[in-house]
Amino acid sequence: MIRAFIALDLPPGVHRALAGLQQEWQRTAAMVSWIKPESIHLTLKFLGNIANEQVTEIQALLLKVAATAAPLRLQPLGCGAFPSIKQARVVWVGLQGAVEELLKLQKSIEDALIPLGFEPEDRPYRAHLTLGRVKGRRHLQLLQEAVLRRQDFQAEAFDVTEVVLYRSELRPEGARYTALFRAPLGAASA
């Protein structure tokens, strides 16, 4: 079995900007499990544990869906927390740009996975970059204030040209992600 998810990669400049924001927020000493900056990605669909045999089926499906979607341009902009700043459990950075196209791509992938036995999410997809997961209440108010102060956060815009199937290995030092397959966007029109 492989723990897997489908995501979009971020360029190094965006990783650096997000790392800077994380460092600011880490100074609050809030109890947060921070995502390694180089591991931050834009998740489209978490698959959970899949059988090795399913990888080939998922690859074929991703090739087909990605081929019909044009490359898109996104920009990290703003920040917040889920489910809310007051009840923060996840701190994140938002996105602007071709968000409508991103939502269509995500829905196409989710719909295409249903025949393979993957249930659609029961809540609407919200495009975001997870920076950390809150693990306790200590210094949480300081973190909440720090997030509110950075509502104007933005990083460089970037082009998305492929969808990636990742393996996720949970380790004591944090999750390790390995790209299993990359499906280029817009290959049908190339």
Phi and psi in degrees as a GROMACS rama.xvg file:
@    title "Ramachandran Plot"
@    xaxis  label "Phi"
@    yaxis  label "Psi"
@TYPE xy
-124.462  131.285  ILE-2
-83.3036  124.112  ARG-3
-140.024  159.943  ALA-4
-154.19  163.13  PHE-5
-112.8  132.578  ILE-6
-150.893  175.365  ALA-7
-114.381  139.28  LEU-8
-80.404  160.658  ASP-9
-117.783  148.456  LEU-10
-76.248  161.499  PRO-11
-55.1335  -36.8896  PRO-12
-62.564  -36.8796  GLY-13
-70.4368  -42.0977  VAL-14
-57.4834  -42.3158  HIS-15
-64.1625  -43.2405  ARG-16
-63.228  -41.6564  ALA-17
-67.2272  -37.3758  LEU-18
-61.6586  -40.3536  ALA-19
-62.1864  -42.195  GLY-20
-64.8436  -43.6168  LEU-21
-58.7532  -42.9125  GLN-22
-60.8671  -41.0754  GLN-23
-57.986  -49.1194  GLU-24
-70.6861  -30.2855  TRP-25
-64.4262  -27.6743  GLN-26
-64.6988  -14.5729  ARG-27
-73.5919  -15.6682  THR-28
62.0727  22.2234  ALA-29
-67.0402  154.145  ALA-30
-81.5957  91.2147  MET-31
-132.321  137.537  VAL-32
-91.4752  106.174  SER-33
-84.7066  138.596  TRP-34
-75.9879  136.974  ILE-35
-59.5764  130.257  LYS-36
-52.2473  -40.5874  PRO-37
-71.572  -11.7858  GLU-38
-96.7451  -6.89322  SER-39
-68.0756  133.629  ILE-40
-147.2  174.506  HIS-41
-105.658  101.807  LEU-42
-71.3508  132.341  THR-43
-101.633  -36.509  LEU-44
-159.493  122.627  LYS-45
-86.3704  126.305  PHE-46
-96.8625  -25.0744  LEU-47
78.827  -152.211  GLY-48
-81.272  126.047  ASN-49
-123.105  153.856  ILE-50
-75.6674  148.346  ALA-51
-53.3941  -36.3766  ASN-52
-66.048  -24.6378  GLU-53
-74.4172  -19.6491  GLN-54
-57.5143  -44.8455  VAL-55
-62.9167  -42.0756  THR-56
-63.2925  -42.5027  GLU-57
-67.4024  -38.9581  ILE-58
-59.8203  -47.6223  GLN-59
-61.2101  -42.2868  ALA-60
-63.6767  -45.3661  LEU-61
-62.6843  -40.4293  LEU-62
-58.6026  -44.8456  LEU-63
-65.9014  -48.2984  LYS-64
-66.7537  -46.1959  VAL-65
-62.6324  -34.8012  ALA-66
-62.8167  -27.3013  ALA-67
-91.4311  -4.09895  THR-68
-106.958  135.542  ALA-69
-78.0244  151.869  ALA-70
-56.3225  151.304  PRO-71
-133.24  159.126  LEU-72
-115.001  128.046  ARG-73
-128.196  159.512  LEU-74
-141.761  126.45  GLN-75
-62.7978  130.997  PRO-76
-154.17  128.387  LEU-77
75.1271  171.998  GLY-78
-154.195  167.857  CYS-79
-175.311  -160.999  GLY-80
-144.517  150.439  ALA-81
-107.276  143.092  PHE-82
-74.6472  -18.2849  PRO-83
-161.309  168.513  SER-84
-59.96  -43.6507  ILE-85
-64.3878  -33.4611  LYS-86
-112.295  34.2865  GLN-87
-51.5537  122.884  ALA-88
-120.368  -27.6768  ARG-89
-134.342  131.63  VAL-90
-103.674  139.29  VAL-91
-144.737  166.852  TRP-92
-116.429  138.472  VAL-93
-88.0073  -176.959  GLY-94
-136.767  149.313  LEU-95
-132.513  172.933  GLN-96
110.944  -133.522  GLY-97
-79.2279  54.1631  ALA-98
-69.0302  -37.9711  VAL-99
-60.3923  -44.5691  GLU-100
-64.63  -37.7592  GLU-101
-61.7702  -44.2182  LEU-102
-62.9593  -39.1434  LEU-103
-64.6504  -42.1425  LYS-104
-62.1622  -46.7685  LEU-105
-60.3639  -44.083  GLN-106
-66.212  -38.8644  LYS-107
-61.7402  -41.9003  SER-108
-65.7594  -47.125  ILE-109
-60.4064  -44.9129  GLU-110
-63.5934  -40.6867  ASP-111
-67.3175  -25.0132  ALA-112
-81.5639  -17.0509  LEU-113
-56.463  -46.7102  ILE-114
-61.9272  -19.1998  PRO-115
-88.0583  2.57398  LEU-116
95.8917  10.35  GLY-117
-94.0362  116.546  PHE-118
-70.0594  141.839  GLU-119
-68.1313  153.238  PRO-120
-62.5174  147.441  GLU-121
-89.4145  -1.62694  ASP-122
-124.167  154.879  ARG-123
-62.4258  145.894  PRO-124
-71.9446  132.066  TYR-125
-124.303  111.382  ARG-126
-67.3239  122.295  ALA-127
-160.273  163.125  HIS-128
-112.281  113.167  LEU-129
-75.1568  125.81  THR-130
-100.616  -29.6123  LEU-131
-169.705  161.033  GLY-132
-117.751  125.754  ARG-133
-70.7632  131.704  VAL-134
-113.919  -4.56518  LYS-135
-172.284  175.536  GLY-136
-92.1438  -14.9656  ARG-137
-60.2287  126.466  ARG-138
61.6434  16.4986  HIS-139
-62.3459  -38.013  LEU-140
-61.749  -37.6117  GLN-141
-63.0843  -40.5614  LEU-142
-65.2457  -45.3177  LEU-143
-57.5707  -43.6136  GLN-144
-64.6475  -39.4738  GLU-145
-64.8259  -39.9557  ALA-146
-64.5928  -44.418  VAL-147
-62.9147  -34.414  LEU-148
-68.2078  -21.9028  ARG-149
-106.686  27.697  ARG-150
-58.2865  -22.5167  GLN-151
-90.6283  8.67034  ASP-152
-56.7238  137.305  PHE-153
-150.348  151.08  GLN-154
-125.614  175.041  ALA-155
-61.9311  146.148  GLU-156
-72.0652  152.292  ALA-157
-145.215  157.058  PHE-158
-96.9264  134.396  ASP-159
-100.759  120.62  VAL-160
-120.867  -3.06948  THR-161
-156.061  158.357  GLU-162
-109.892  140.442  VAL-163
-122.279  133.758  VAL-164
-93.66  120.935  LEU-165
-112.534  147.786  TYR-166
-96.2943  138.011  ARG-167
-117.546  121.413  SER-168
-111.967  119.182  GLU-169
-82.4627  124.737  LEU-170
-131.013  159.546  ARG-171
-56.9597  -33.6312  PRO-172
-85.9144  3.72966  GLU-173
121.489  164.703  GLY-174
-67.2948  143.885  ALA-175
-116.749  128.053  ARG-176
-108.658  134.221  TYR-177
-126.826  126.315  THR-178
-70.7816  124.872  ALA-179
-95.5102  -30.1351  LEU-180
-162.608  143.074  PHE-181
-124.235  127.719  ARG-182
-111.98  117.086  ALA-183
-70.4767  139.507  PRO-184
-78.4271  141.689  LEU-185
73.6505  17.6697  GLY-186
-63.1984  -26.1152  ALA-187
-68.4002  -30.3137  ALA-188
-95.0709  -5.21826  SER-189
